[in-house]
Amino acid sequence: MDIVLLILGGLLIMLGMAGSFLPIIPGPLTSWFGLLSLHYTTKVEQDWHFLGWTLAVALIVMALDYLIPIWGTKAFGGSKAGAIGATVGLVVGLFLPPFGIIFGPFIGALAGELSKNADRKVALKAALGSFLGFLSGVLLKFIVSFIYLLFFASTAWKAFDSWF
């Protein structure tokens, strides 16, 4: 059963890393479930303080992921349409790798802002704010998911070193 939990945990960690970029998957929370899976093996002692703190961080980052793009858009004078456009642009951009993931949110935010505001300068500034907010959220999720990957790898390595 330990090998199943170890593999499941590794898959959840990797899915969480991908979730840092994919808006449908809650990246850090998915990675946290990978840590939880590892802690249910017989080789790893369950540390509820560690799991509690990492869960709290994952939930806070998940909430911030929704708030940061809104704050970025508002700080640059944008509207909700820009934030929605950035998300739609990301989803469309996923099908046009590698540049679609980078430029999709910006183009989507610009299109969303232009649909609400005909002034191109205002729309461009707001799209930039939405895009920067989106990138900040992605970076934050990636950093937390990567740290969870490091926790997972170091704990698994120590607990299962006789297997490797």
Secondary structure, DSSP 8 states (H G I E B T S, - for coil): -HHHHHHHHHHHHHHHHHHTT-TTS-HHHHHHHHHHHHHTSTTS---HHHHHHHHHHHHHHHHHHHHHHHHHHHHTT--HHHHHHHHHHHHHHTTSTTHHHHHHHHHHHHHHHHHH---HHHHHHHHHHHHHHHHHHHHHHHHHHHHHHHHHHHHHHHHSTTT-
